[in-house]
Amino acid sequence: MQERYVSTSELCNRYDRSRNTMLRWQKSKSFPKPVIQGGHGAESRWRESDLKAWEDKQVYD
């Protein structure tokens, strides 16, 4: 199965949070790091599997 990548704007929709909140979450040690770094107008991307693992950990912590 091919890995799906999630953009910052998709993260905002997924968690119903603002872009500023997503930027703060990115700086936390527990939030998954993007696998594709944004730069020069590009948008960062996260593996959906990393996000799901993080979500599962939040439920059990």
mmCIF file as Biopython writes it, N, C-alpha, C and O atoms, coordinates in Angstrom:
data_model
#
loop_
_atom_site.group_PDB
_atom_site.id
_atom_site.type_symbol
_atom_site.label_atom_id
_atom_site.label_alt_id
_atom_site.label_comp_id
_atom_site.label_asym_id
_atom_site.label_entity_id
_atom_site.label_seq_id
_atom_site.pdbx_PDB_ins_code
_atom_site.Cartn_x
_atom_site.Cartn_y
_atom_site.Cartn_z
_atom_site.occupancy
_atom_site.B_iso_or_equiv
_atom_site.auth_seq_id
_atom_site.auth_asym_id
_atom_site.pdbx_PDB_model_num
ATOM 1   N N  . MET A ? 1  ? 0.840  -1.185 0.000  1.0 0.0 1  A 1 
ATOM 2   C CA . MET A ? 1  ? 0.000  0.000  0.000  1.0 0.0 1  A 1 
ATOM 3   C C  . MET A ? 1  ? 0.886  1.250  0.000  1.0 0.0 1  A 1 
ATOM 4   O O  . MET A ? 1  ? 1.889  1.307  0.711  1.0 0.0 1  A 1 
ATOM 5   N N  . GLN A ? 2  ? 0.518  2.219  -0.778 1.0 0.0 2  A 1 
ATOM 6   C CA . GLN A ? 2  ? 1.310  3.443  -0.889 1.0 0.0 2  A 1 
ATOM 7   C C  . GLN A ? 2  ? 1.019  4.378  0.284  1.0 0.0 2  A 1 
ATOM 8   O O  . GLN A ? 2  ? -0.130 4.562  0.684  1.0 0.0 2  A 1 
ATOM 9   N N  . GLU A ? 3  ? 2.080  4.958  0.820  1.0 0.0 3  A 1 
ATOM 10  C CA . GLU A ? 3  ? 1.958  5.888  1.947  1.0 0.0 3  A 1 
ATOM 11  C C  . GLU A ? 3  ? 1.284  7.172  1.491  1.0 0.0 3  A 1 
ATOM 12  O O  . GLU A ? 3  ? 1.581  7.695  0.417  1.0 0.0 3  A 1 
ATOM 13  N N  . ARG A ? 4  ? 0.375  7.674  2.316  1.0 0.0 4  A 1 
ATOM 14  C CA . ARG A ? 4  ? -0.294 8.945  2.036  1.0 0.0 4  A 1 
ATOM 15  C C  . ARG A ? 4  ? 0.410  10.030 2.841  1.0 0.0 4  A 1 
ATOM 16  O O  . ARG A ? 4  ? 0.785  9.821  3.995  1.0 0.0 4  A 1 
ATOM 17  N N  . TYR A ? 5  ? 0.584  11.192 2.213  1.0 0.0 5  A 1 
ATOM 18  C CA . TYR A ? 5  ? 1.213  12.335 2.871  1.0 0.0 5  A 1 
ATOM 19  C C  . TYR A ? 5  ? 0.176  13.426 3.085  1.0 0.0 5  A 1 
ATOM 20  O O  . TYR A ? 5  ? -0.674 13.667 2.228  1.0 0.0 5  A 1 
ATOM 21  N N  . VAL A ? 6  ? 0.253  14.084 4.235  1.0 0.0 6  A 1 
ATOM 22  C CA . VAL A ? 6  ? -0.725 15.083 4.653  1.0 0.0 6  A 1 
ATOM 23  C C  . VAL A ? 6  ? -0.051 16.447 4.709  1.0 0.0 6  A 1 
ATOM 24  O O  . VAL A ? 6  ? 1.033  16.584 5.276  1.0 0.0 6  A 1 
ATOM 25  N N  . SER A ? 7  ? -0.686 17.450 4.126  1.0 0.0 7  A 1 
ATOM 26  C CA . SER A ? 7  ? -0.150 18.816 4.107  1.0 0.0 7  A 1 
ATOM 27  C C  . SER A ? 7  ? -0.563 19.572 5.372  1.0 0.0 7  A 1 
ATOM 28  O O  . SER A ? 7  ? -1.400 19.103 6.142  1.0 0.0 7  A 1 
ATOM 29  N N  . THR A ? 8  ? 0.029  20.735 5.571  1.0 0.0 8  A 1 
ATOM 30  C CA . THR A ? 8  ? -0.314 21.576 6.717  1.0 0.0 8  A 1 
ATOM 31  C C  . THR A ? 8  ? -1.785 21.963 6.679  1.0 0.0 8  A 1 
ATOM 32  O O  . THR A ? 8  ? -2.459 21.927 7.709  1.0 0.0 8  A 1 
ATOM 33  N N  . SER A ? 9  ? -2.288 22.329 5.517  1.0 0.0 9  A 1 
ATOM 34  C CA . SER A ? 9  ? -3.699 22.713 5.425  1.0 0.0 9  A 1 
ATOM 35  C C  . SER A ? 9  ? -4.613 21.531 5.743  1.0 0.0 9  A 1 
ATOM 36  O O  . SER A ? 9  ? -5.677 21.713 6.335  1.0 0.0 9  A 1 
ATOM 37  N N  . GLU A ? 10 ? -4.206 20.323 5.355  1.0 0.0 10 A 1 
ATOM 38  C CA . GLU A ? 10 ? -4.988 19.136 5.711  1.0 0.0 10 A 1 
ATOM 39  C C  . GLU A ? 10 ? -4.933 18.871 7.217  1.0 0.0 10 A 1 
ATOM 40  O O  . GLU A ? 10 ? -5.913 18.422 7.811  1.0 0.0 10 A 1 
ATOM 41  N N  . LEU A ? 11 ? -3.771 19.155 7.833  1.0 0.0 11 A 1 
ATOM 42  C CA . LEU A ? 11 ? -3.668 19.017 9.291  1.0 0.0 11 A 1 
ATOM 43  C C  . LEU A ? 11 ? -4.647 19.950 9.986  1.0 0.0 11 A 1 
ATOM 44  O O  . LEU A ? 11 ? -5.320 19.557 10.939 1.0 0.0 11 A 1 
ATOM 45  N N  . CYS A ? 12 ? -4.724 21.180 9.509  1.0 0.0 12 A 1 
ATOM 46  C CA . CYS A ? 12 ? -5.649 22.156 10.093 1.0 0.0 12 A 1 
ATOM 47  C C  . CYS A ? 12 ? -7.076 21.624 10.050 1.0 0.0 12 A 1 
ATOM 48  O O  . CYS A ? 12 ? -7.812 21.726 11.031 1.0 0.0 12 A 1 
ATOM 49  N N  . ASN A ? 13 ? -7.457 21.066 8.929  1.0 0.0 13 A 1 
ATOM 50  C CA . ASN A ? 13 ? -8.803 20.498 8.798  1.0 0.0 13 A 1 
ATOM 51  C C  . ASN A ? 13 ? -8.968 19.248 9.653  1.0 0.0 13 A 1 
ATOM 52  O O  . ASN A ? 13 ? -9.998 19.070 10.303 1.0 0.0 13 A 1 
ATOM 53  N N  . ARG A ? 14 ? -7.978 18.402 9.655  1.0 0.0 14 A 1 
ATOM 54  C CA . ARG A ? 14 ? -8.043 17.125 10.384 1.0 0.0 14 A 1 
ATOM 55  C C  . ARG A ? 14 ? -8.259 17.351 11.875 1.0 0.0 14 A 1 
ATOM 56  O O  . ARG A ? 14 ? -9.058 16.653 12.500 1.0 0.0 14 A 1 
ATOM 57  N N  . TYR A ? 15 ? -7.549 18.327 12.450 1.0 0.0 15 A 1 
ATOM 58  C CA . TYR A ? 15 ? -7.613 18.578 13.885 1.0 0.0 15 A 1 
ATOM 59  C C  . TYR A ? 15 ? -8.442 19.811 14.240 1.0 0.0 15 A 1 
ATOM 60  O O  . TYR A ? 15 ? -8.545 20.173 15.412 1.0 0.0 15 A 1 
ATOM 61  N N  . ASP A ? 16 ? -9.024 20.448 13.247 1.0 0.0 16 A 1 
ATOM 62  C CA . ASP A ? 16 ? -9.847 21.648 13.443 1.0 0.0 16 A 1 
ATOM 63  C C  . ASP A ? 16 ? -9.082 22.703 14.246 1.0 0.0 16 A 1 
ATOM 64  O O  . ASP A ? 16 ? -9.570 23.233 15.245 1.0 0.0 16 A 1 
ATOM 65  N N  . ARG A ? 17 ? -7.875 22.985 13.776 1.0 0.0 17 A 1 
ATOM 66  C CA . ARG A ? 17 ? -7.003 23.968 14.417 1.0 0.0 17 A 1 
ATOM 67  C C  . ARG A ? 17 ? -6.486 24.947 13.373 1.0 0.0 17 A 1 
ATOM 68  O O  . ARG A ? 17 ? -6.495 24.661 12.176 1.0 0.0 17 A 1 
ATOM 69  N N  . SER A ? 18 ? -6.034 26.105 13.843 1.0 0.0 18 A 1 
ATOM 70  C CA . SER A ? 18 ? -5.500 27.126 12.941 1.0 0.0 18 A 1 
ATOM 71  C C  . SER A ? 18 ? -4.093 26.754 12.485 1.0 0.0 18 A 1 
ATOM 72  O O  . SER A ? 18 ? -3.445 25.881 13.065 1.0 0.0 18 A 1 
ATOM 73  N N  . ARG A ? 19 ? -3.640 27.422 11.451 1.0 0.0 19 A 1 
ATOM 74  C CA . ARG A ? 19 ? -2.278 27.218 10.949 1.0 0.0 19 A 1 
ATOM 75  C C  . ARG A ? 19 ? -1.255 27.576 12.040 1.0 0.0 19 A 1 
ATOM 76  O O  . ARG A ? 19 ? -0.241 26.891 12.180 1.0 0.0 19 A 1 
ATOM 77  N N  . ASN A ? 20 ? -1.512 28.633 12.805 1.0 0.0 20 A 1 
ATOM 78  C CA . ASN A ? 20 ? -0.590 29.013 13.888 1.0 0.0 20 A 1 
ATOM 79  C C  . ASN A ? 20 ? -0.485 27.911 14.939 1.0 0.0 20 A 1 
ATOM 80  O O  . ASN A ? 20 ? 0.604  27.627 15.438 1.0 0.0 20 A 1 
ATOM 81  N N  . THR A ? 21 ? -1.614 27.291 15.273 1.0 0.0 21 A 1 
ATOM 82  C CA . THR A ? 21 ? -1.587 26.183 16.227 1.0 0.0 21 A 1 
ATOM 83  C C  . THR A ? 21 ? -0.781 25.025 15.667 1.0 0.0 21 A 1 
ATOM 84  O O  . THR A ? 21 ? 0.003  24.408 16.388 1.0 0.0 21 A 1 
ATOM 85  N N  . MET A ? 22 ? -0.966 24.726 14.392 1.0 0.0 22 A 1 
ATOM 86  C CA . MET A ? 22 ? -0.208 23.637 13.769 1.0 0.0 22 A 1 
ATOM 87  C C  . MET A ? 22 ? 1.292  23.926 13.809 1.0 0.0 22 A 1 
ATOM 88  O O  . MET A ? 22 ? 2.092  23.015 14.022 1.0 0.0 22 A 1 
ATOM 89  N N  . LEU A ? 23 ? 1.671  25.175 13.609 1.0 0.0 23 A 1 
ATOM 90  C CA . LEU A ? 23 ? 3.088  25.552 13.680 1.0 0.0 23 A 1 
ATOM 91  C C  . LEU A ? 23 ? 3.627  25.361 15.095 1.0 0.0 23 A 1 
ATOM 92  O O  . LEU A ? 23 ? 4.766  24.930 15.272 1.0 0.0 23 A 1 
ATOM 93  N N  . ARG A ? 24 ? 2.814  25.679 16.105 1.0 0.0 24 A 1 
ATOM 94  C CA . ARG A ? 24 ? 3.220  25.460 17.502 1.0 0.0 24 A 1 
ATOM 95  C C  . ARG A ? 24 ? 3.363  23.965 17.785 1.0 0.0 24 A 1 
ATOM 96  O O  . ARG A ? 24 ? 4.327  23.538 18.420 1.0 0.0 24 A 1 
ATOM 97  N N  . TRP A ? 25 ? 2.403  23.175 17.315 1.0 0.0 25 A 1 
ATOM 98  C CA . TRP A ? 25 ? 2.465  21.727 17.526 1.0 0.0 25 A 1 
ATOM 99  C C  . TRP A ? 25 ? 3.726  21.152 16.887 1.0 0.0 25 A 1 
ATOM 100 O O  . TRP A ? 25 ? 4.353  20.250 17.442 1.0 0.0 25 A 1 
ATOM 101 N N  . GLN A ? 26 ? 4.092  21.673 15.725 1.0 0.0 26 A 1 
ATOM 102 C CA . GLN A ? 26 ? 5.279  21.174 15.021 1.0 0.0 26 A 1 
ATOM 103 C C  . GLN A ? 26 ? 6.544  21.365 15.856 1.0 0.0 26 A 1 
ATOM 104 O O  . GLN A ? 26 ? 7.495  20.593 15.738 1.0 0.0 26 A 1 
ATOM 105 N N  . LYS A ? 27 ? 6.549  22.390 16.693 1.0 0.0 27 A 1 
ATOM 106 C CA . LYS A ? 27 ? 7.721  22.681 17.517 1.0 0.0 27 A 1 
ATOM 107 C C  . LYS A ? 27 ? 7.798  21.787 18.754 1.0 0.0 27 A 1 
ATOM 108 O O  . LYS A ? 27 ? 8.849  21.690 19.389 1.0 0.0 27 A 1 
ATOM 109 N N  . SER A ? 28 ? 6.680  21.131 19.098 1.0 0.0 28 A 1 
ATOM 110 C CA . SER A ? 28 ? 6.695  20.258 20.273 1.0 0.0 28 A 1 
ATOM 111 C C  . SER A ? 28 ? 7.444  18.971 19.947 1.0 0.0 28 A 1 
ATOM 112 O O  . SER A ? 28 ? 7.464  18.525 18.800 1.0 0.0 28 A 1 
ATOM 113 N N  . LYS A ? 29 ? 8.054  18.388 20.959 1.0 0.0 29 A 1 
ATOM 114 C CA . LYS A ? 29 ? 8.849  17.175 20.746 1.0 0.0 29 A 1 
ATOM 115 C C  . LYS A ? 29 ? 7.977  15.960 20.455 1.0 0.0 29 A 1 
ATOM 116 O O  . LYS A ? 29 ? 8.434  15.014 19.814 1.0 0.0 29 A 1 
ATOM 117 N N  . SER A ? 30 ? 6.732  15.973 20.914 1.0 0.0 30 A 1 
ATOM 118 C CA . SER A ? 30 ? 5.894  14.783 20.758 1.0 0.0 30 A 1 
ATOM 119 C C  . SER A ? 30 ? 5.199  14.700 19.396 1.0 0.0 30 A 1 
ATOM 120 O O  . SER A ? 30 ? 4.828  13.612 18.958 1.0 0.0 30 A 1 
ATOM 121 N N  . PHE A ? 31 ? 5.022  15.836 18.730 1.0 0.0 31 A 1 
ATOM 122 C CA . PHE A ? 31 ? 4.311  15.821 17.448 1.0 0.0 31 A 1 
ATOM 123 C C  . PHE A ? 31 ? 5.238  15.300 16.355 1.0 0.0 31 A 1 
ATOM 124 O O  . PHE A ? 31 ? 6.418  15.651 16.328 1.0 0.0 31 A 1 
ATOM 125 N N  . PRO A ? 32 ? 4.718  14.464 15.451 1.0 0.0 32 A 1 
ATOM 126 C CA . PRO A ? 32 ? 5.567  13.914 14.380 1.0 0.0 32 A 1 
ATOM 127 C C  . PRO A ? 32 ? 6.233  15.011 13.546 1.0 0.0 32 A 1 
ATOM 128 O O  . PRO A ? 32 ? 5.641  16.052 13.262 1.0 0.0 32 A 1 
ATOM 129 N N  . LYS A ? 33 ? 7.449  14.750 13.176 1.0 0.0 33 A 1 
ATOM 130 C CA . LYS A ? 33 ? 8.182  15.686 12.319 1.0 0.0 33 A 1 
ATOM 131 C C  . LYS A ? 33 ? 7.769  15.471 10.868 1.0 0.0 33 A 1 
ATOM 132 O O  . LYS A ? 33 ? 7.506  14.339 10.462 1.0 0.0 33 A 1 
ATOM 133 N N  . PRO A ? 34 ? 7.709  16.540 10.089 1.0 0.0 34 A 1 
ATOM 134 C CA . PRO A ? 34 ? 7.378  16.359 8.670  1.0 0.0 34 A 1 
ATOM 135 C C  . PRO A ? 34 ? 8.494  15.599 7.961  1.0 0.0 34 A 1 
ATOM 136 O O  . PRO A ? 34 ? 9.672  15.748 8.289  1.0 0.0 34 A 1 
ATOM 137 N N  . VAL A ? 35 ? 8.110  14.796 7.000  1.0 0.0 35 A 1 
ATOM 138 C CA . VAL A ? 35 ? 9.103  14.047 6.226  1.0 0.0 35 A 1 
ATOM 139 C C  . VAL A ? 35 ? 9.536  14.835 5.003  1.0 0.0 35 A 1 
ATOM 140 O O  . VAL A ? 35 ? 10.586 14.565 4.420  1.0 0.0 35 A 1 
ATOM 141 N N  . ILE A ? 36 ? 8.731  15.799 4.621  1.0 0.0 36 A 1 
ATOM 142 C CA . ILE A ? 36 ? 9.074  16.712 3.528  1.0 0.0 36 A 1 
ATOM 143 C C  . ILE A ? 36 ? 8.982  18.113 4.108  1.0 0.0 36 A 1 
ATOM 144 O O  . ILE A ? 36 ? 7.895  18.573 4.457  1.0 0.0 36 A 1 
ATOM 145 N N  . GLN A ? 37 ? 10.106 18.787 4.212  1.0 0.0 37 A 1 
ATOM 146 C CA . GLN A ? 37 ? 10.149 20.124 4.793  1.0 0.0 37 A 1 
ATOM 147 C C  . GLN A ? 37 ? 9.715  21.153 3.766  1.0 0.0 37 A 1 
ATOM 148 O O  . GLN A ? 37 ? 10.139 21.113 2.611  1.0 0.0 37 A 1 
ATOM 149 N N  . GLY A ? 38 ? 8.866  22.075 4.198  1.0 0.0 38 A 1 
ATOM 150 C CA . GLY A ? 38 ? 8.475  23.173 3.324  1.0 0.0 38 A 1 
ATOM 151 C C  . GLY A ? 38 ? 9.604  24.182 3.217  1.0 0.0 38 A 1 
ATOM 152 O O  . GLY A ? 38 ? 10.444 24.284 4.111  1.0 0.0 38 A 1 
ATOM 153 N N  . GLY A ? 39 ? 9.621  24.895 2.165  1.0 0.0 39 A 1 
ATOM 154 C CA . GLY A ? 39 ? 10.627 25.926 1.966  1.0 0.0 39 A 1 
ATOM 155 C C  . GLY A ? 39 ? 10.439 26.553 0.608  1.0 0.0 39 A 1 
ATOM 156 O O  . GLY A ? 39 ? 10.069 25.872 -0.348 1.0 0.0 39 A 1 
ATOM 157 N N  . HIS A ? 40 ? 10.685 27.821 0.513  1.0 0.0 40 A 1 
ATOM 158 C CA . HIS A ? 40 ? 10.538 28.546 -0.752 1.0 0.0 40 A 1 
ATOM 159 C C  . HIS A ? 40 ? 9.152  28.322 -1.360 1.0 0.0 40 A 1 
ATOM 160 O O  . HIS A ? 40 ? 9.018  28.055 -2.554 1.0 0.0 40 A 1 
ATOM 161 N N  . GLY A ? 41 ? 8.126  28.438 -0.515 1.0 0.0 41 A 1 
ATOM 162 C CA . GLY A ? 41 ? 6.751  28.306 -0.990 1.0 0.0 41 A 1 
ATOM 163 C C  . GLY A ? 41 ? 6.203  26.894 -0.969 1.0 0.0 41 A 1 
ATOM 164 O O  . GLY A ? 41 ? 5.016  26.695 -1.228 1.0 0.0 41 A 1 
ATOM 165 N N  . ALA A ? 42 ? 7.038  25.905 -0.666 1.0 0.0 42 A 1 
ATOM 166 C CA . ALA A ? 42 ? 6.564  24.520 -0.594 1.0 0.0 42 A 1 
ATOM 167 C C  . ALA A ? 42 ? 5.918  24.274 0.770  1.0 0.0 42 A 1 
ATOM 168 O O  . ALA A ? 42 ? 6.253  24.931 1.755  1.0 0.0 42 A 1 
ATOM 169 N N  . GLU A ? 43 ? 5.010  23.339 0.811  1.0 0.0 43 A 1 
ATOM 170 C CA . GLU A ? 43 ? 4.308  23.029 2.050  1.0 0.0 43 A 1 
ATOM 171 C C  . GLU A ? 43 ? 4.868  21.737 2.647  1.0 0.0 43 A 1 
ATOM 172 O O  . GLU A ? 43 ? 5.122  20.772 1.927  1.0 0.0 43 A 1 
ATOM 173 N N  . SER A ? 44 ? 5.057  21.726 3.966  1.0 0.0 44 A 1 
ATOM 174 C CA . SER A ? 44 ? 5.530  20.519 4.645  1.0 0.0 44 A 1 
ATOM 175 C C  . SER A ? 44 ? 4.499  19.409 4.514  1.0 0.0 44 A 1 
ATOM 176 O O  . SER A ? 44 ? 3.311  19.670 4.326  1.0 0.0 44 A 1 
ATOM 177 N N  . ARG A ? 45 ? 4.967  18.158 4.617  1.0 0.0 45 A 1 
ATOM 178 C CA . ARG A ? 45 ? 4.093  16.985 4.531  1.0 0.0 45 A 1 
ATOM 179 C C  . ARG A ? 45 ? 4.463  15.990 5.626  1.0 0.0 45 A 1 
ATOM 180 O O  . ARG A ? 45 ? 5.630  15.843 5.988  1.0 0.0 45 A 1 
ATOM 181 N N  . TRP A ? 46 ? 3.444  15.313 6.143  1.0 0.0 46 A 1 
ATOM 182 C CA . TRP A ? 46 ? 3.607  14.289 7.164  1.0 0.0 46 A 1 
ATOM 183 C C  . TRP A ? 46 ? 3.066  12.973 6.652  1.0 0.0 46 A 1 
ATOM 184 O O  . TRP A ? 46 ? 2.103  12.943 5.886  1.0 0.0 46 A 1 
ATOM 185 N N  . ARG A ? 47 ? 3.687  11.881 7.076  1.0 0.0 47 A 1 
ATOM 186 C CA . ARG A ? 47 ? 3.143  10.560 6.768  1.0 0.0 47 A 1 
ATOM 187 C C  . ARG A ? 47 ? 1.864  10.377 7.579  1.0 0.0 47 A 1 
ATOM 188 O O  . ARG A ? 47 ? 1.840  10.635 8.783  1.0 0.0 47 A 1 
ATOM 189 N N  . GLU A ? 48 ? 0.822  9.938  6.921  1.0 0.0 48 A 1 
ATOM 190 C CA . GLU A ? 48 ? -0.432 9.705  7.634  1.0 0.0 48 A 1 
ATOM 191 C C  . GLU A ? 48 ? -0.245 8.641  8.718  1.0 0.0 48 A 1 
ATOM 192 O O  . GLU A ? 48 ? -0.860 8.729  9.781  1.0 0.0 48 A 1 
ATOM 193 N N  . SER A ? 49 ? 0.586  7.652  8.460  1.0 0.0 49 A 1 
ATOM 194 C CA . SER A ? 49 ? 0.827  6.600  9.460  1.0 0.0 49 A 1 
ATOM 195 C C  . SER A ? 49 ? 1.478  7.176  10.723 1.0 0.0 49 A 1 
ATOM 196 O O  . SER A ? 49 ? 1.176  6.725  11.828 1.0 0.0 49 A 1 
ATOM 197 N N  . ASP A ? 50 ? 2.366  8.166  10.573 1.0 0.0 50 A 1 
ATOM 198 C CA . ASP A ? 50 ? 2.979  8.819  11.738 1.0 0.0 50 A 1 
ATOM 199 C C  . ASP A ? 50 ? 1.928  9.585  12.541 1.0 0.0 50 A 1 
ATOM 200 O O  . ASP A ? 50 ? 1.949  9.578  13.772 1.0 0.0 50 A 1 
ATOM 201 N N  . LEU A ? 51 ? 1.015  10.241 11.836 1.0 0.0 51 A 1 
ATOM 202 C CA . LEU A ? 51 ? -0.047 10.992 12.514 1.0 0.0 51 A 1 
ATOM 203 C C  . LEU A ? 51 ? -0.981 10.056 13.266 1.0 0.0 51 A 1 
ATOM 204 O O  . LEU A ? 51 ? -1.376 10.346 14.395 1.0 0.0 51 A 1 
ATOM 205 N N  . LYS A ? 52 ? -1.337 8.932  12.646 1.0 0.0 52 A 1 
ATOM 206 C CA . LYS A ? 52 ? -2.214 7.962  13.307 1.0 0.0 52 A 1 
ATOM 207 C C  . LYS A ? 52 ? -1.549 7.399  14.563 1.0 0.0 52 A 1 
ATOM 208 O O  . LYS A ? 52 ? -2.206 7.236  15.592 1.0 0.0 52 A 1 
ATOM 209 N N  . ALA A ? 53 ? -0.266 7.106  14.485 1.0 0.0 53 A 1 
ATOM 210 C CA . ALA A ? 53 ? 0.466  6.605  15.651 1.0 0.0 53 A 1 
ATOM 211 C C  . ALA A ? 53 ? 0.471  7.655  16.762 1.0 0.0 53 A 1 
ATOM 212 O O  . ALA A ? 53 ? 0.292  7.318  17.932 1.0 0.0 53 A 1 
ATOM 213 N N  . TRP A ? 54 ? 0.674  8.917  16.406 1.0 0.0 54 A 1 
ATOM 214 C CA . TRP A ? 54 ? 0.660  10.009 17.383 1.0 0.0 54 A 1 
ATOM 215 C C  . TRP A ? 54 ? -0.732 10.127 18.007 1.0 0.0 54 A 1 
ATOM 216 O O  . TRP A ? 54 ? -0.854 10.289 19.221 1.0 0.0 54 A 1 
ATOM 217 N N  . GLU A ? 55 ? -1.782 10.048 17.183 1.0 0.0 55 A 1 
ATOM 218 C CA . GLU A ? 55 ? -3.158 10.127 17.688 1.0 0.0 55 A 1 
ATOM 219 C C  . GLU A ? 55 ? -3.429 9.003  18.687 1.0 0.0 55 A 1 
ATOM 220 O O  . GLU A ? 55 ? -4.001 9.236  19.752 1.0 0.0 55 A 1 
ATOM 221 N N  . ASP A ? 56 ? -3.016 7.781  18.337 1.0 0.0 56 A 1 
ATOM 222 C CA . ASP A ? 56 ? -3.223 6.645  19.236 1.0 0.0 56 A 1 
ATOM 223 C C  . ASP A ? 56 ? -2.506 6.860  20.558 1.0 0.0 56 A 1 
ATOM 224 O O  . ASP A ? 56 ? -3.040 6.524  21.616 1.0 0.0 56 A 1 
ATOM 225 N N  . LYS A ? 57 ? -1.316 7.410  20.510 1.0 0.0 57 A 1 
ATOM 226 C CA . LYS A ? 57 ? -0.550 7.673  21.732 1.0 0.0 57 A 1 
ATOM 227 C C  . LYS A ? 57 ? -1.255 8.724  22.592 1.0 0.0 57 A 1 
ATOM 228 O O  . LYS A ? 57 ? -1.222 8.629  23.819 1.0 0.0 57 A 1 
ATOM 229 N N  . GLN A ? 58 ? -1.886 9.716  21.976 1.0 0.0 58 A 1 
ATOM 230 C CA . GLN A ? 58 ? -2.583 10.759 22.728 1.0 0.0 58 A 1 
ATOM 231 C C  . GLN A ? 58 ? -3.769 10.176 23.485 1.0 0.0 58 A 1 
ATOM 232 O O  . GLN A ? 58 ? -4.078 10.613 24.594 1.0 0.0 58 A 1 
ATOM 233 N N  . VAL A ? 59 ? -4.424 9.205  22.896 1.0 0.0 59 A 1 
ATOM 234 C CA . VAL A ? 59 ? -5.586 8.582  23.529 1.0 0.0 59 A 1 
ATOM 235 C C  . VAL A ? 59 ? -5.173 7.803  24.770 1.0 0.0 59 A 1 
ATOM 236 O O  . VAL A ? 59 ? -5.895 7.796  25.767 1.0 0.0 59 A 1 
ATOM 237 N N  . TYR A ? 60 ? -4.010 7.144  24.715 1.0 0.0 60 A 1 
ATOM 238 C CA . TYR A ? 60 ? -3.578 6.287  25.814 1.0 0.0 60 A 1 
ATOM 239 C C  . TYR A ? 60 ? -2.716 6.991  26.845 1.0 0.0 60 A 1 
ATOM 240 O O  . TYR A ? 60 ? -2.475 6.429  27.913 1.0 0.0 60 A 1 
ATOM 241 N N  . ASP A ? 61 ? -2.250 8.181  26.573 1.0 0.0 61 A 1 
ATOM 242 C CA . ASP A ? 61 ? -1.423 8.905  27.554 1.0 0.0 61 A 1 
ATOM 243 C C  . ASP A ? 61 ? -2.274 9.707  28.509 1.0 0.0 61 A 1 
ATOM 244 O O  . ASP A ? 61 ? -1.743 10.374 29.397 1.0 0.0 61 A 1 
#
